[in-house]
Amino acid sequence: MKKKGLVLCMLITLLFPLLAGCGTSTATGTKVTLNEVAHSVFYAPMYVAIEEGYFTEEGLDVTLVTGFGADKTMTALLSGEADIGFMGPESTIYTYQGGMEDYAVNFAQLTQRAGNFLVGRTPYEDFTFADLKGKEVLAGRAGGMPQMVFEYILKKHGLDPATDVKMDQSIDFGSTAAAFSGGQGEYTVEFEPHATALEQKGDGYVLASLGEESGYVPYTAFSARKSYIEANPEVIESFTRGLQRGMEYVNSHTADEIATVIQPQFEEMDATSLALIIERYQGQDTWKTDLVFTKEAFDLLQDILMDAGVVEERVPYEDLVNTSFADNVK
């Protein structure tokens, strides 16, 4: 049985009026609503662009909203509640295959590795993925990049995700840390800051970086409706330019310097913990040097989707990726 749940969710948005939309100009700049899939240190370049005022200097007044799931972020994008969506690019493929006429197009890729970590209840250093055989893992919802990349890694290590591991896919990835603290599962797949928070509370221990295990994967990208891009190319280019400056900042500054800049985005965390997380992400080469979403990366994404059984046919790269803006600002 194919995992078509997210496709059906996308089709539900046909009930919403699909607004062509244009950015609204104000005294402080053109208003842009940006909906992010989750709020994580993993997305540091974007927060640098916000906190350093790069978007403002580009003439944009960006409002950041957290969608708490790619399905919710995509729904906000397609319904016109958001101008730009930030999520796993697999969602754009689901929507395109679902028959949406005004589908979402990826215009900038932010991360090039998985940003989550495998957390267990025991802090042993000689962990191998074979230790997961027969164990229960909170892996995130089916059809999402965290879950699919985790399956991809398990297969690389000779494990069958369907039979060798008890995959709990009933909990949204934003809620898995709380569930793990509450006693569910023997392992969990977590983004930062949740992985470090579990360690600090003594509820779990990071055993492996899924970013290092998976290799280069187009994990997150920015997208907008085709109609919005056509109507507002200057907004998309200004946004991409501000984002490129954020990317250049994280690739040329220390973890401590980056932590100082993005601290307002993570007020619940102390600067030391924040810098530790950033250093962890820097160490695994998380962020690209430019925002170009290449065909090679898109082909790999489709390989992962087909291997996971969530899609049966490939979609055209030229339809779902527009590199002109990223090319112009790099």
N, C-alpha and C positions, 0 to 999 in steps of 0.2 A: 504494500500500500504506500503510495507516494505521499510525502508530507506536504500537503497543499494548503494547510491552515492559513498561512500568511497570504497566499494568493487570494483566498476567499475574503480575508480581511480587507485586502486592497480593493476587491470588487465592491465591497460594501460602500466604499467612498463614492461610488457612482450616485448614491442617494444625495450626496452633498452637491451644492453648486460649485463647479470647478471654476474658480475665479482666475481670470487671466492675470489680473493684478499688476500694479505698478507701484514702485516705492513712492512714499509720500514725502515731499520735501518740507523741511522745517528749518527754523533758524539754526538748529544745531546739525543739520545734515539730513540726508535721505533716510527715512526710517526703514530698517530692515529687521524682520523677525527671524532669528536663527534658532532652530529647534535641534538640540543635541540629544543623541540617544541615551546618554548617561553623563554624569558629572564625574570625571576622573582625571587624575594627574597625567594619565596616558595622553591626554589631549593638550598638554602644556603649551605648544606653539599657538593654539587658538586663544588661550587665556592670556598669554603674553601680548598678543595683538590687541586684546581688549584692554588690559591694564596699562599698557604702554601708550595707548591712544592711537595706535596705528590706523584702526578703522576710522576714528574721528578725523584724523589728518587726511584721510582719503575721501572725506565728505559724507561719511555714513554714520547714522545713529543706530547702532546695533543693540537690539534687545535679545538677550539670551534666555531661552526657555528649555527646561529639561523634559524630554518626552518619556523617559523611563521605559525604553523598549523601541526597537526599530519599527515595529508595526504601528505604534502610536506616533512616532516621529513621521513616518511616511503618510499616515492618515492626515496629520496636521498639514503636511506639505501639499497633498493632493486636494484637500478641502479649502486651501487658501489661507488657513490660519497661520502658516509659516511661509516665508519667502524662500528660505534656504534650509535644507535639511542636512544633518550630519549624522551618518550612521554607516553600518556595513553596506557596501555597494550591492550585495546580493539582493537587497530589497528592491533595487531598481530593476533587476532582472525579473523578479517575481511580478512586479507591477506591469512591466512590458508584456510579459507572457500572459498576464491576466486580461489583456485586451484594452488597457487604458489608452485613449487617444492622446491625451495630454499627459504623457508619462514623464517621469523624472529622469534627468540627464546628469551624469556625473561630470563635474568640471574641475575638481581638484582632489588629489589623494593626499591625505595627511600622514598616516602611519603605514609602515612597510613590514611590520611584524605583529604577531599577536601580542596583546597587552596584558594578558592574564597569566596567573600562576596557579600551579597545583598546590593546594594546601591540605595537609593531613593532620591527624591528631597527635602523632608521635614525631619528635624531632630527630629522626635518624639521618645520618649523612650518606649512607650507602644505598639510598633509594634507587630502585629501577622501576620502569613501568610494568615489569612483570609482577611487581608487588600488588598491582591493582586487580589481578585476576580474582574474580569472585567477590570483589568488594563493591560497595555502593558509593557512587560518585554523584554529587550534585553538579550537573553539567550544563545547566541553563536550558532555555526552551529549544525545542526541536526546530531546525531550519534557520537558526541564528548562527552567525560566524563563531561565537565562542564554542558552541556545541559541535559544529561541523569541523572546525579546526582541531578540536580535541579528538574527534573520531579519526581524523586524518593522521594525527600523531600516534594514536593507538595502533593503527594499521601499519605505520612505519616500524613500530616495535613488535610486530607479529601478533597483535591481539585483535580479536574480532569484537567490535563494540557491541554487537547484538547478542553475543553469547558469553563472552569472557568477562564482561564488566556489567554490573547492575547500574545502568544509567538512569538517574532520576531526572526527567525532563519536565517535571510538573511545576517547577518553581522558576519564576522569572529571574534572570541573572542579577537583577538589582536587589533581590530578596534572599539570595542563597547564603550570604554571610550570616544574616540573622538566623536563618534556619539551621545553619551549621552550629552556631553558638548555642542554639536551643536543643542540640542533640541529634539532628537529622544528618544522616550520611556518615561515611567513614573518611571521605575526601570531598573536597569542593574545588571548583574552578573559579578563581576570584580575580577581579581587576583591583588596581590600587585606587583609593587608599584602603579598601576592605581587607586585602591580604595582610598588610602591615598592621591594621587595627586588630585583626584576629591574633596576630603574634603578640602584640602589646598586651592584650587581655589574657594571654595564655590559653586561648581556645583553639589555636591551630598554629602550624608551622609551615613556611614555604619550603617545598621540596623540589620544585622544578619550575623553570621558566618555560612557558609554552611558546613564547616568542623565539627563544633559542632553538627549541625542538622543532618548530614548524618551518623555520627558514623564512625567506622573504615572502610575505603574503599581503595583498592589498586589503588590509583589515578595515580601514575606515576611509570614507570619502565624503565630499560635499556635493550636494546635488540640488537642482531646482527644476521646476516644471519647464518643459520645452517652451511653452508660451511665455513664461516669465523671462527666460533667457533671451528669447527673441525680442521681447518688448523692452528689456532693461539690460542690454549688453554692458553699458557703462557701469551699472551697479555691480554686476558680476565681476567685471575686471577690477574695479576699485576694491571690492571685497577680497579678491584673489591677491591683489598687490599687498594689502595689509596683512593677509595671512602669510605671504611669502616673507615679509619682514619678521613676523613672529617665528617662522621656521629658521630663518638665518640667525635670530637671536639665540635660540636654544642650541644651535649648532656651533656657537662661538662664545658661549658663556658657561661658567661653572654651575654646578648643581645648586650651590648656595646662592648665587646671584639670581638664578631662575626662581628659586624658592621665595626669595624676597619679593620678586615681582608678582608672582601669582598667589601669594599668601592671602590676599583679600577674597580669593575664590574658594579658599579652604580654611575658613576662620576656626573651624573645630580642630585643626591640626597644628601642632607646634612646628616651628621652622626646621628643627633638627630632623624630625620624622619626614617632613616634606622633602627636604634635601636628599634624604636617604632614598626615598622612592624615585626621585628624579635621577639620581645617580644610577639606580638599578635600571631604569629605562635607557639612560644614555649608554650604559655598558652593553646592552644588547642591540644597539644600533636601531632603535625604534623609529626615529623620525627621518624622513627623506630630506634631501638637500634642496629639492624643488618639488613642485606640486603636480607634475605631469603624471597622469594615469596612463601608463603605457599599454599597448596591446598585449605584450608578453604577460604583464601582471593580470590583465583582464582574462586572458586565456587560462592562466593558472586558477583564477577564481572559479571559472566555469568548470575546470577539471574537478575542483573540490566539490562543487554543487552536484555534478553528475555522479561523482563517486559516492556522495552521501545519499543519492537517490531522490533529491528534491526537485530536480529538473530532468527532462528527457531530451530536450533539444537545445542547441546553442543559439544565442542571439547575436546579432551583428554588433561588433565593437563600435562601428561608426554611428550607430543609432543611439547608443547609450553612453558614449564618452565624447566630450568636447574638450580637446586639449589647447584650443586657441588662446584662452585666457592665461593658463599656466605657462604656456610658451612665451607669451608677451611679457610676463613679469619676472621670469627667472633670470 
